[in-house]
């Protein structure tokens, strides 16, 4: 995905959910922590293998997904 180089999918990792750099840290976990009020520095302290850019891309990815719209196909 262009612009989301740190976000990866692998069916063998976390059931194919989007993860940060292929680690067992999902985008949903990071977004949930931010939504719960944790600062970037607190998140990095809890998960020291994360980087500021990982958190930034997780938030950008989540925002992009919310804006994504599915249109039904007109097969008739």
HUJOHU-V651964 format. One record per backbone hydrogen bond with DSSP energy under -1.0 kcal/mol. NH is the residue of the N-H (numbers start at 1). CO is the residue of the C=O. E is the energy in kcal/mol with one decimal. If there is no record, write none. Layout:
NH,CO,E / NH,CO,E
This chain:
4,1,-1.8 / 7,4,-1.3 / 8,19,-2.4 / 13,10,-2.2 / 16,13,-1.7 / 17,14,-1.6 / 19,8,-2.9 / 20,25,-2.6 / 21,6,-4.3 / 23,20,-2.7 / 27,18,-2.5 / 30,26,-1.8 / 31,27,-2.9 / 32,28,-2.4 / 33,29,-2.2 / 34,30,-2.2 / 35,31,-2.7 / 36,32,-1.4 / 37,34,-1.6 / 38,33,-2.2 / 43,39,-2.4 / 44,40,-2.6 / 45,41,-1.8 / 46,42,-2.0 / 47,43,-2.5 / 50,47,-2.5 / 55,51,-1.6 / 56,52,-2.4 / 57,53,-2.7 / 58,54,-2.1 / 59,55,-2.1 / 60,56,-2.3 / 61,57,-2.8 / 62,58,-2.3 / 63,59,-2.3 / 64,60,-2.3 / 65,61,-2.5 / 66,62,-1.9 / 67,63,-1.4 / 75,73,-1.1
